[in-house]
Amino acid sequence: MKDENNQNPASSNRENRGQWANKREYILSVSGHIIGLGNVWRFPYLCFKNGGGAFLIPYVVFLSMCGIPIFFLEVSLGQLTAQGGITCWRKICPIFGGLGYGSQVTLLYSVVYYIVILAWAFLYLFSSFHTVLPWASCNNTWNTDNCIDCGQNDSVYGHINENATSSVKEFWQRRVLGLSGGIEEMGSIRWDLAGCLLLSWIICYFCIWKGVKATGKVVYVTATFPVVMLIVMLILAESGPGLAFIAYPLALSMMPLPQLWAAFFFIMIILLGLDSEFVCLEGLVTAISDLFPSLFLIGHRRKLLLLIICGVSFVIGLFMVTEGGLYVFLLFDYYACSGIPFMIFAILECVCVGWIYGADRYYDNIKEMIGYYPSSLMKYCWKFITPCLCVGTLIFSLVKFTPLKYNNTYEYPWWGFAIGMVLALSSVLLTPLWIIYHMAVTPGTLRQRLKTLCTPAFDLHSSPKKTLYPETPPTDTELHALT
């Protein structure tokens, strides 16, 4: 009789890996992550800044030719390999193993800084239960003599007093952030924000500590309520000209029952942020667990790993809730999690799957999984259209690159710029460093090394439910290529 402790590790890992209860929960989770906070406060600003409706033309083009193909590539690769964000690339093309590490480093940066937005939203939410919204007037201890009530015309007062500031802006800078003069003046921790940050992490932990089965139930609320709120606010926006392009707290204070709508709005912001944080955190935990399955896919060790990640991220996040924390937050947002690293990752993914592994071969794998070939447009996007568009965008971004400034006035010191570049390069450089290292340590001629490092794992197609191809033992040549 076999000892139960000596069962197949791969089989044991599959049993410990969580699975979605149904397609609906998966779709809601992905939808919540895709919508995110950017579509609430960044997308309208980009539309306004870049020509309004004309901005939608390049947006739709890039969404169709870059966003959707890359999204489909990544989710199908996860389905094919049944692995996390690191080991999936090592399975399909070992030479691109660094791509998995780089993407997870960026994911870690996103997890650390993104949740700070939730802390701000919680503070605004708690402030919404005052009789008078605290950002709607200048009758507060943090207001200055230059404060203007949000109901007044600040353009008129601006001609009278050049230093005039709105009550909304003073609430944000002086009450919420306690903003200092620069990153050189980090100041003390804003303990109310630190408490909101801790609350955000506690909610995140207990929403995903049991894996995707628990997360799938939570997203029924977190993914649907924000959509309903956005539709309601879109309908109400018809009663106020330009409401979508006015600062949200200011707009909310002008609506009927402002406390109610402010509470609903910031609950929506929190739920949108939680959706994105769930996916990022779950992806990071899954990647690390699959990298060390014998360590973290046993018993409650996955929960311990999640607790460690949440705890470490909370400690790092404390730097972003100090008086100079906004400047640190912007470093992460501008350098670590900006478009340039993502463009590089997208190009590398297309090269890996479209050219080295082979787009036709990958299409055959997809057919084996879903029973039919998807649109051939995806294949041509992976090979030609997406990498070309990403390369063009990357070159344009590098040519037009300017160091980060806060509010177009404050310039970061040289060491602030250096920290930003370290954040950006720490993820991007992992792929070339991985390639150089493994090319150096792999035995054989240059051609043999390339062949070995570009050969997918022979168990690539194994999945929890079925095997895509008959499991024939590898030949001596194949075994030699994998060693």
C-alpha positions as CSV (number, residue, x, y, z in Angstrom):
1,M,0.0,0.0,0.0
2,K,1.4,3.4,-1.0
3,D,2.2,5.9,1.6
4,E,-0.2,8.9,1.2
5,N,2.7,11.3,1.8
6,N,4.5,10.0,-1.2
7,Q,1.9,10.9,-3.7
8,N,2.7,12.7,-6.9
9,P,3.7,16.3,-6.1
10,A,2.1,17.6,-9.2
11,S,-1.2,16.0,-8.4
12,S,-1.0,17.3,-4.9
13,N,-0.3,20.8,-6.1
14,R,-3.3,20.7,-8.4
15,E,-5.6,19.6,-5.6
16,N,-4.3,22.5,-3.4
17,R,-4.7,25.0,-6.2
18,G,-8.0,26.9,-6.0
19,Q,-10.4,26.9,-8.9
20,W,-13.3,29.2,-9.8
21,A,-16.7,27.8,-8.9
22,N,-18.1,28.9,-12.3
23,K,-17.3,31.1,-15.3
24,R,-19.4,34.0,-13.9
25,E,-17.2,34.5,-10.9
26,Y,-14.1,34.5,-13.1
27,I,-15.6,37.0,-15.5
28,L,-16.7,39.3,-12.7
29,S,-13.2,39.2,-11.1
30,V,-11.5,40.0,-14.4
31,S,-14.0,42.7,-15.2
32,G,-13.5,44.3,-11.8
33,H,-9.7,44.3,-12.3
34,I,-9.9,45.7,-15.8
35,I,-12.3,48.5,-14.9
36,G,-10.2,49.6,-12.0
37,L,-9.7,53.1,-10.7
38,G,-8.0,54.4,-13.8
39,N,-11.3,54.5,-15.7
40,V,-12.9,56.7,-13.0
41,W,-10.2,59.4,-12.5
42,R,-7.5,58.9,-15.1
43,F,-9.4,58.1,-18.3
44,P,-11.7,61.2,-18.2
45,Y,-8.6,63.4,-17.6
46,L,-6.8,61.8,-20.5
47,C,-9.8,62.3,-22.8
48,F,-10.1,66.0,-21.7
49,K,-6.3,66.6,-22.1
50,N,-6.0,64.9,-25.5
51,G,-8.9,66.3,-27.5
52,G,-12.0,64.8,-26.0
53,G,-13.8,62.4,-28.4
54,A,-10.9,62.4,-30.8
55,F,-8.9,60.6,-28.1
56,L,-11.2,57.6,-28.4
57,I,-9.9,56.8,-31.9
58,P,-6.3,55.9,-30.9
59,Y,-7.7,54.4,-27.7
60,V,-9.9,51.9,-29.5
61,V,-7.1,51.1,-32.0
62,F,-4.7,50.3,-29.2
63,L,-7.3,48.4,-27.2
64,S,-8.1,46.2,-30.2
65,M,-4.6,45.7,-31.5
66,C,-2.6,45.6,-28.2
67,G,-4.7,45.4,-25.1
68,I,-7.1,42.6,-26.0
69,P,-4.4,40.4,-27.8
70,I,-2.0,40.7,-24.8
71,F,-4.8,40.0,-22.3
72,F,-5.9,36.9,-24.3
73,L,-2.3,35.7,-24.6
74,E,-1.7,35.9,-20.8
75,V,-5.0,34.3,-19.7
76,S,-4.6,31.5,-22.3
77,L,-1.0,30.9,-21.2
78,G,-2.1,30.5,-17.6
79,Q,-4.8,28.1,-18.7
80,L,-2.4,26.1,-20.9
81,T,0.4,25.7,-18.3
82,A,-1.8,25.7,-15.2
83,Q,1.0,27.8,-13.6
84,G,1.5,31.2,-12.0
85,G,3.1,34.3,-13.5
86,I,6.7,33.1,-13.1
87,T,6.7,29.4,-13.9
88,C,4.4,29.7,-16.9
89,W,7.2,31.5,-18.9
90,R,9.8,29.0,-17.7
91,K,7.6,26.2,-19.1
92,I,6.8,27.7,-22.5
93,C,10.3,29.1,-23.1
94,P,13.0,28.8,-20.5
95,I,15.1,31.6,-21.9
96,F,12.3,34.0,-21.0
97,G,12.1,33.0,-17.4
98,G,13.2,36.5,-16.4
99,L,10.0,37.9,-18.0
100,G,8.0,36.2,-15.3
101,Y,10.2,37.6,-12.5
102,G,10.1,41.1,-14.0
103,S,6.3,41.1,-14.3
104,Q,5.9,39.9,-10.7
105,V,8.2,42.7,-9.4
106,T,6.0,45.2,-11.2
107,L,3.0,43.5,-9.7
108,L,4.5,43.8,-6.2
109,Y,5.0,47.5,-6.8
110,S,1.4,47.8,-7.9
111,V,0.2,45.9,-4.8
112,V,2.2,48.2,-2.5
113,Y,1.2,51.6,-3.9
114,Y,-2.3,50.9,-5.3
115,I,-3.8,50.2,-1.9
116,V,-2.8,53.6,-0.7
117,I,-5.6,55.0,-2.9
118,L,-8.0,52.8,-0.8
119,A,-6.7,54.4,2.4
120,W,-7.5,57.9,1.0
121,A,-10.9,56.7,-0.1
122,F,-11.7,55.3,3.3
123,L,-10.8,58.6,4.9
124,Y,-13.0,60.5,2.5
125,L,-15.8,57.9,3.2
126,F,-15.6,58.4,6.9
127,S,-15.6,62.2,6.4
128,S,-18.7,61.9,4.3
129,F,-20.9,61.3,7.4
130,H,-20.5,64.8,8.7
131,T,-23.5,67.1,8.8
132,V,-21.6,69.4,6.3
133,L,-19.1,67.8,4.0
134,P,-15.7,69.0,5.4
135,W,-14.4,69.8,2.0
136,A,-17.4,71.9,1.1
137,S,-16.6,74.9,3.3
138,C,-13.7,76.9,4.8
139,N,-14.9,76.7,8.4
140,N,-12.3,74.1,9.5
141,T,-9.2,74.1,11.5
142,W,-7.0,73.2,8.5
143,N,-8.3,75.9,6.2
144,T,-6.2,79.1,5.5
145,D,-7.2,82.7,5.0
146,N,-7.0,82.1,1.2
147,C,-9.6,79.4,1.3
148,I,-12.7,79.7,-1.0
149,D,-15.9,77.7,-0.4
150,C,-16.5,75.2,-3.2
151,G,-19.8,76.9,-4.0
152,Q,-18.1,80.2,-4.9
153,N,-16.6,81.1,-8.2
154,D,-12.8,80.6,-7.7
155,S,-12.0,82.2,-11.0
156,V,-13.3,85.5,-9.8
157,Y,-11.5,85.3,-6.5
158,G,-8.4,84.2,-8.4
159,H,-8.2,87.7,-9.9
160,I,-8.5,89.3,-6.5
161,N,-6.2,87.0,-4.6
162,E,-3.5,85.1,-6.5
163,N,-3.1,82.7,-3.6
164,A,-6.7,81.7,-3.4
165,T,-7.3,78.0,-3.1
166,S,-10.6,76.0,-3.0
167,S,-11.8,74.3,0.1
168,V,-11.7,70.9,-1.7
169,K,-8.0,71.4,-2.5
170,E,-7.2,72.4,1.0
171,F,-9.0,69.4,2.5
172,W,-7.0,67.1,0.2
173,Q,-3.6,68.7,0.7
174,R,-3.8,69.9,4.3
175,R,-6.3,67.6,6.0
176,V,-5.9,64.3,4.2
177,L,-2.2,64.4,3.2
178,G,-0.7,67.1,5.4
179,L,1.4,67.6,2.3
180,S,5.0,68.7,2.9
181,G,7.2,70.8,0.6
182,G,8.9,67.9,-1.1
183,I,10.2,64.4,-0.8
184,E,13.1,65.8,1.2
185,E,10.6,66.5,4.0
186,M,9.0,63.2,4.7
187,G,7.6,64.3,8.1
188,S,5.7,62.2,10.4
189,I,3.1,59.4,9.7
190,R,-0.5,60.5,9.2
191,W,-1.9,58.1,11.7
192,D,-5.5,58.4,10.5
193,L,-4.3,57.4,7.0
194,A,-2.2,54.6,8.5
195,G,-5.3,53.3,10.2
196,C,-7.2,53.4,6.9
197,L,-4.3,51.6,5.2
198,L,-4.3,48.9,7.8
199,L,-8.1,48.5,7.4
200,S,-7.6,48.1,3.7
201,W,-5.0,45.4,4.1
202,I,-7.2,43.5,6.6
203,I,-10.1,43.5,4.2
204,C,-7.9,42.4,1.3
205,Y,-6.4,39.6,3.4
206,F,-9.7,38.1,4.6
207,C,-11.3,38.4,1.2
208,I,-8.7,36.3,-0.6
209,W,-7.1,34.2,2.2
210,K,-9.1,31.1,1.1
211,G,-8.2,31.6,-2.5
212,V,-10.3,32.2,-5.6
213,K,-13.3,30.3,-4.2
214,A,-13.8,33.0,-1.5
215,T,-12.8,35.8,-3.9
216,G,-15.3,34.6,-6.4
217,K,-18.1,35.2,-3.9
218,V,-16.9,38.7,-2.9
219,V,-16.8,40.0,-6.5
220,Y,-20.5,39.6,-6.9
221,V,-20.7,42.8,-4.9
222,T,-17.3,44.5,-5.6
223,A,-17.7,44.2,-9.4
224,T,-21.3,45.0,-9.8
225,F,-22.0,47.9,-7.4
226,P,-19.4,50.2,-9.0
227,V,-20.9,49.6,-12.4
228,V,-24.4,50.5,-11.1
229,M,-23.0,53.7,-9.4
230,L,-21.2,54.8,-12.6
231,I,-24.4,54.4,-14.6
232,V,-26.3,56.4,-11.9
233,M,-23.7,59.2,-11.9
234,L,-23.7,59.3,-15.7
235,I,-27.5,59.8,-15.6
236,L,-27.2,62.5,-13.0
237,A,-24.4,64.2,-14.9
238,E,-26.9,65.5,-17.4
239,S,-28.2,67.9,-14.8
240,G,-24.8,69.6,-14.4
241,P,-22.7,70.7,-17.3
242,G,-19.2,69.2,-17.3
243,L,-19.8,67.2,-14.2
244,A,-17.6,64.4,-15.5
245,F,-14.6,66.7,-15.7
246,I,-15.0,68.5,-12.4
247,A,-13.2,67.3,-9.4
248,Y,-15.3,64.6,-7.9
249,P,-15.6,65.8,-4.3
250,L,-16.5,69.2,-5.6
251,A,-19.1,67.8,-7.9
252,L,-20.6,65.6,-5.1
253,S,-20.9,68.6,-2.8
254,M,-23.1,70.3,-5.4
255,M,-25.5,67.4,-5.7
256,P,-28.7,66.9,-3.8
257,L,-28.1,64.9,-0.6
258,P,-24.3,65.3,-0.9
259,Q,-23.5,63.2,2.1
260,L,-25.4,60.2,0.6
261,W,-23.8,60.5,-2.8
262,A,-20.4,61.1,-1.4
263,A,-20.7,57.9,0.7
264,F,-21.9,56.0,-2.3
265,F,-19.2,57.4,-4.5
266,F,-16.3,56.6,-2.2
267,I,-17.7,53.1,-1.5
268,M,-17.6,52.6,-5.3
269,I,-14.0,53.8,-5.3
270,I,-13.1,51.4,-2.5
271,L,-14.8,48.4,-4.3
272,L,-13.1,49.2,-7.6
273,G,-9.7,49.4,-5.9
274,L,-10.4,46.2,-4.0
275,D,-11.2,44.3,-7.2
276,S,-7.9,45.3,-8.7
277,E,-6.0,44.6,-5.5
278,F,-7.6,41.2,-5.2
279,V,-6.3,40.1,-8.7
280,C,-2.8,41.6,-8.2
281,L,-2.4,40.1,-4.8
282,E,-3.8,36.7,-5.8
283,G,-1.6,36.7,-8.9
284,L,1.5,37.4,-6.8
285,V,0.7,34.7,-4.2
286,T,0.0,32.2,-6.9
287,A,3.3,32.9,-8.7
288,I,5.3,32.5,-5.5
289,S,3.4,29.4,-4.5
290,D,4.0,27.7,-7.9
291,L,7.6,28.7,-7.7
292,F,8.0,26.9,-4.4
293,P,5.1,24.3,-4.4
294,S,6.5,22.0,-1.8
295,L,6.8,25.0,0.6
296,F,3.6,27.0,0.1
297,L,1.1,24.6,-1.3
298,I,0.8,22.5,1.8
299,G,-1.7,23.1,4.6
300,H,-2.1,26.7,5.7
301,R,1.2,27.9,4.4
302,R,-0.4,29.7,1.5
303,K,-2.3,31.8,4.1
304,L,0.9,32.5,5.9
305,L,2.6,33.6,2.7
306,L,-0.3,35.9,2.0
307,L,-0.1,37.3,5.5
308,I,3.7,38.0,5.1
309,I,3.1,39.8,1.8
310,C,0.3,41.9,3.3
311,G,2.4,42.7,6.3
312,V,5.5,43.7,4.4
313,S,3.5,45.7,1.9
314,F,1.8,47.5,4.7
315,V,5.1,48.5,6.3
316,I,6.4,49.8,3.0
317,G,3.1,51.6,2.4
318,L,3.6,53.5,5.6
319,F,6.2,55.6,3.7
320,M,3.3,56.7,1.5
321,V,1.1,57.9,4.3
322,T,3.6,60.3,5.8
323,E,3.5,64.1,5.1
324,G,5.8,63.6,2.1
325,G,4.2,60.3,1.2
326,L,2.4,61.6,-1.9
327,Y,5.8,62.2,-3.5
328,V,6.8,58.5,-2.9
329,F,3.5,57.4,-4.2
330,L,4.0,59.3,-7.4
331,L,7.5,57.8,-7.9
332,F,5.9,54.3,-7.9
333,D,3.1,55.5,-10.2
334,Y,5.3,57.3,-12.7
335,Y,8.3,55.0,-12.9
336,A,7.6,51.5,-11.5
337,C,4.1,51.0,-12.8
338,S,4.0,53.3,-15.8
339,G,3.6,52.5,-19.5
340,I,7.3,52.0,-20.4
341,P,7.8,48.8,-18.4
342,F,4.5,47.5,-19.6
343,M,5.4,48.2,-23.2
344,I,8.6,46.3,-22.8
345,F,6.9,43.3,-21.2
346,A,4.2,43.3,-24.0
347,I,7.0,43.2,-26.7
348,L,8.8,40.4,-24.9
349,E,5.6,38.4,-24.5
350,C,4.8,38.7,-28.2
351,V,8.4,37.7,-29.2
352,C,8.3,34.7,-26.8
353,V,4.9,33.3,-27.9
354,G,4.6,34.7,-31.5
355,W,8.1,33.9,-32.7
356,I,10.1,31.6,-30.5
357,Y,7.3,29.2,-29.3
358,G,5.4,29.8,-32.5
359,A,2.0,31.5,-33.0
360,D,0.6,28.6,-35.1
361,R,1.8,26.1,-32.5
362,Y,0.2,28.2,-29.7
363,Y,-3.1,28.4,-31.7
364,D,-3.1,24.6,-31.9
365,N,-2.8,24.5,-28.1
366,I,-5.7,26.9,-27.7
367,K,-7.8,24.7,-30.0
368,E,-7.0,21.7,-27.8
369,M,-8.2,23.6,-24.7
370,I,-11.4,25.3,-26.0
371,G,-12.3,23.1,-29.0
372,Y,-12.0,25.7,-31.8
373,Y,-9.5,28.2,-33.2
374,P,-10.1,31.8,-32.1
375,S,-10.0,34.6,-34.6
376,S,-6.8,34.5,-36.7
377,L,-6.4,38.2,-36.0
378,M,-5.0,37.4,-32.6
379,K,-2.2,35.4,-34.2
380,Y,-1.2,38.2,-36.6
381,C,-1.4,40.7,-33.7
382,W,1.0,38.6,-31.6
383,K,3.5,38.3,-34.5
384,F,3.3,41.7,-36.2
385,I,0.8,44.3,-35.2
386,T,1.1,44.3,-31.4
387,P,4.9,44.3,-31.2
388,C,5.1,47.0,-33.9
389,L,2.6,49.2,-32.1
390,C,4.3,48.7,-28.8
391,V,7.8,49.4,-30.2
392,G,6.6,52.6,-31.8
393,T,4.9,53.7,-28.6
394,L,8.0,52.8,-26.6
395,I,10.3,54.8,-28.8
396,F,7.9,57.8,-28.7
397,S,7.6,57.5,-24.9
398,L,11.4,57.4,-24.5
399,V,11.9,60.4,-26.9
400,K,9.2,62.4,-25.1
401,F,10.2,61.3,-21.6
402,T,10.6,64.0,-18.9
403,P,11.4,63.5,-15.3
404,L,8.6,63.5,-12.8
405,K,7.2,66.8,-11.5
406,Y,4.5,67.3,-9.0
407,N,1.8,69.7,-10.0
408,N,4.1,70.8,-12.8
409,T,6.0,72.9,-10.3
410,Y,7.9,70.7,-7.8
411,E,11.0,69.1,-9.3
412,Y,12.4,66.0,-7.6
413,P,16.0,66.0,-6.4
414,W,18.5,63.9,-8.3
415,W,18.3,61.1,-5.8
416,G,14.5,61.0,-6.2
417,F,15.0,60.6,-9.9
418,A,17.6,57.9,-9.2
419,I,15.1,56.0,-7.0
420,G,12.5,56.2,-9.7
421,M,14.9,54.8,-12.3
422,V,15.9,52.0,-9.9
423,L,12.2,51.1,-9.5
424,A,11.7,51.0,-13.3
425,L,14.9,49.1,-14.2
426,S,14.6,46.6,-11.3
427,S,11.8,44.8,-13.2
428,V,12.8,45.5,-16.8
429,L,16.4,44.3,-16.5
430,L,15.5,41.0,-15.0
431,T,14.8,39.5,-18.5
432,P,18.1,40.3,-20.2
433,L,20.0,39.4,-17.0
434,W,18.2,36.0,-16.9
435,I,19.1,35.4,-20.6
436,I,22.8,36.3,-20.1
437,Y,23.1,34.2,-17.0
438,H,21.5,31.1,-18.4
439,M,23.3,31.4,-21.7
440,A,26.5,31.5,-19.7
441,V,25.8,28.4,-17.5
442,T,24.1,26.2,-20.0
443,P,26.5,23.7,-21.5
444,G,27.1,23.2,-25.2
445,T,27.7,25.4,-28.3
446,L,25.9,28.7,-28.8
447,R,23.4,27.0,-31.0
448,Q,22.8,24.1,-28.6
449,R,22.3,26.6,-25.7
450,L,19.7,28.5,-27.7
451,K,17.9,25.3,-28.7
452,T,17.9,24.1,-25.1
453,L,16.7,27.4,-23.6
454,C,14.0,27.8,-26.3
455,T,12.6,24.3,-25.9
456,P,9.4,24.2,-23.9
457,A,9.0,21.8,-21.0
458,F,7.7,18.3,-22.1
459,D,5.0,18.6,-19.4
460,L,3.8,21.9,-20.7
461,H,0.4,20.8,-21.7
462,S,-0.5,19.0,-18.4
463,S,-3.6,20.4,-16.8
464,P,-5.9,19.5,-13.8
465,K,-8.7,18.2,-16.0
466,K,-7.1,16.7,-19.1
467,T,-3.9,16.2,-21.0
468,L,-3.8,17.8,-24.4
469,Y,-1.5,15.3,-25.9
470,P,-0.7,11.7,-25.2
471,E,1.9,11.4,-22.5
472,T,4.7,9.7,-24.3
473,P,8.1,9.5,-22.6
474,P,10.6,12.0,-23.9
475,T,13.4,10.7,-26.2
476,D,17.1,10.8,-25.2
477,T,17.5,13.8,-27.5
478,E,14.7,15.7,-25.8
479,L,16.1,14.8,-22.4
480,H,19.5,16.1,-23.4
481,A,18.0,19.3,-24.7
482,L,16.2,19.9,-21.4
483,T,19.4,19.4,-19.3
